[in-house]
Amino acid sequence: MTLSDAVSTRISLRAYLPDPISPEQVRQLTKAIEQYNARSGLHIQLICERPEPFSSLSKSYGMLSGVRNYLVFAGPASDPDLEEKCGYYGELIILTATTMGLGTCWVGGTYDQRSCLCHLAEGEKLVCVASIGHTPEERTGREKLIRRIAQRSSKSVAELASGLSHAPSWFMSGMAAVQRAPSARNGQPYRFVKKRDNSVQVHLTENTSFALVDLGIAKLHFELGAHGGTWTWGDGGTFHKAAEEKSCGAVIWRGTPGNHQYLLARHNGGHWSFPKGHVESGETEKETARREILEETGLQAEIDTGFRQVVTYYPKAGVIKDVIFFIAQPTGGSQHAQEAEIADLGWFTFQEARPLVTFATDEEVLLAAEEYLTGRG
Ligand SMILES: Cc1cc2nc3c(=O)[nH]c(=O)nc-3n(C[C@H](O)[C@H](O)[C@H](O)COP(=O)(O)O)c2cc1C
């Protein structure tokens, strides 16, 4: 599941099971949180097995039940964009949690703020929190009732945007993702304007207490729906669509489905990942993956396109890149790292490889590959 898939499927969930979040899931989420904190200067934290902020019925107004884990959205009080960044990066983490099968709910009011203040460092401000954890497959009757009270249907695109005539398709898919954006009291207090030069501006239409958090969430949803671009912070911030690039590669494995190792490459930048590279003109995705594997590892490989995972990231400002990963097995050649790009190659078991891969998105690909292989074995 990609973050864009999570935009389509996620809803706020308010009733939680007592099952703890597994240590592996905690590690995976923490890795994503650390990367976003480093990028934003925020101090987002995952707090586990601490029900206090939600245990008093009077503070939670009975809205949330069984909450044992939560995300703290906080950062430097001196940051003029603190609220908006908490919305943007917080929603990134919430959508990541959705891809991992965890339930979440943004919480601005119905919790005890005081029991969260201990998580703040000096000079930091608490913006809001989110409950997180395992939820029942079937929603309880109570949850359905609260959802009917808490949720109005989202606004129409015409209510949320202007400049729609001759809007490019990426703008319309951006707005479809904005329609799915959660907001405090479901107010969606913003309006997007497509300009003649195809830049996009968004401004607040109401000055409610969490409007800037809502704005950050909406900006992220727009960016995911439009498939990449860059926002400037602030009410009235501008979006420029990114140029799109594509690479292909593969998770290479050897052995049997029950006993196998994965090939990881340490790129010259220092990060451990899988072999991959740019699509050249006229190539199919599979041809690119096969060529890149040969160039980077010296190995010939048989590609299985039955497994196809997409990782999306920004390699540099103004560019968005989709990397398509297949799964592959070596069939020949002789293993050697391509000097210009790869510092090291190594074979690792799943348990060794999982903590080694540098990016959280690559870890998700490895996890999916392991499920694919072991499900088949
Ligand atoms: C900043 C923010 C604060 C919120 N605060 C609360 C809250 O205190 N209690 C609660 O039950 N829901 C809270 N919500 C959840 C919204 O009610 C929910 O997102 C909205 O009803 C839309 O539902 P959906 O997320 O399922 O689409 C909050 C949402 C946001 C974005």
Ligand as a Chemical Component Dictionary entry (heavy atoms), coordinates in Angstrom:
data_LIG
# 
_chem_comp.id                   LIG 
_chem_comp.type                 NON-POLYMER 
_chem_comp.pdbx_formal_charge   0 
_chem_comp.three_letter_code    LIG 
# 
loop_
_chem_comp_atom.comp_id 
_chem_comp_atom.atom_id 
_chem_comp_atom.alt_atom_id 
_chem_comp_atom.type_symbol 
_chem_comp_atom.charge 
_chem_comp_atom.model_Cartn_x 
_chem_comp_atom.model_Cartn_y 
_chem_comp_atom.model_Cartn_z 
_chem_comp_atom.pdbx_ordinal 
LIG C1  C1  C 0 -6.316  18.931 13.884 1  
LIG C2  C2  C 0 -7.388  17.913 14.154 2  
LIG C3  C3  C 0 -7.918  17.790 15.418 3  
LIG C4  C4  C 0 -8.896  16.818 15.707 4  
LIG N1  N1  N 0 -9.367  16.678 16.984 5  
LIG C5  C5  C 0 -10.244 15.673 17.281 6  
LIG C6  C6  C 0 -10.645 15.438 18.642 7  
LIG O1  O1  O 0 -10.244 16.151 19.559 8  
LIG N2  N2  N 0 -11.474 14.402 18.900 9  
LIG C7  C7  C 0 -11.935 13.566 17.909 10 
LIG O2  O2  O 0 -12.676 12.623 18.209 11 
LIG N3  N3  N 0 -11.591 13.773 16.588 12 
LIG C8  C8  C 0 -10.735 14.782 16.264 13 
LIG N4  N4  N 0 -10.330 14.985 14.961 14 
LIG C9  C9  C 0 -10.780 14.062 13.901 15 
LIG C10 C10 C 0 -11.826 14.710 13.000 16 
LIG O3  O3  O 0 -13.047 14.772 13.681 17 
LIG C11 C11 C 0 -11.955 13.836 11.736 18 
LIG O4  O4  O 0 -10.745 13.927 11.044 19 
LIG C12 C12 C 0 -13.054 14.297 10.830 20 
LIG O5  O5  O 0 -14.251 14.075 11.462 21 
LIG C13 C13 C 0 -13.037 13.557 9.487  22 
LIG O6  O6  O 0 -13.180 12.193 9.643  23 
LIG P1  P1  P 0 -12.194 11.203 8.893  24 
LIG O7  O7  O 0 -10.802 11.488 9.419  25 
LIG O8  O8  O 0 -12.650 9.826  9.263  26 
LIG O9  O9  O 0 -12.320 11.471 7.428  27 
LIG C14 C14 C 0 -9.380  15.972 14.656 28 
LIG C15 C15 C 0 -8.856  16.125 13.351 29 
LIG C16 C16 C 0 -7.862  17.072 13.102 30 
LIG C17 C17 C 0 -7.297  17.187 11.722 31 
# 
loop_
_chem_comp_bond.comp_id 
_chem_comp_bond.atom_id_1 
_chem_comp_bond.atom_id_2 
_chem_comp_bond.value_order 
_chem_comp_bond.pdbx_ordinal 
LIG C1  C2  SING 1  
LIG C2  C3  SING 2  
LIG C2  C16 DOUB 3  
LIG C3  C4  DOUB 4  
LIG C4  N1  SING 5  
LIG C4  C14 SING 6  
LIG N1  C5  DOUB 7  
LIG C5  C6  SING 8  
LIG C5  C8  SING 9  
LIG C6  O1  DOUB 10 
LIG C6  N2  SING 11 
LIG N2  C7  SING 12 
LIG C7  O2  DOUB 13 
LIG C7  N3  SING 14 
LIG N3  C8  DOUB 15 
LIG C8  N4  SING 16 
LIG N4  C9  SING 17 
LIG N4  C14 SING 18 
LIG C9  C10 SING 19 
LIG C10 O3  SING 20 
LIG C10 C11 SING 21 
LIG C11 O4  SING 22 
LIG C11 C12 SING 23 
LIG C12 O5  SING 24 
LIG C12 C13 SING 25 
LIG C13 O6  SING 26 
LIG O6  P1  SING 27 
LIG P1  O7  DOUB 28 
LIG P1  O8  SING 29 
LIG P1  O9  SING 30 
LIG C14 C15 DOUB 31 
LIG C15 C16 SING 32 
LIG C16 C17 SING 33 
# 
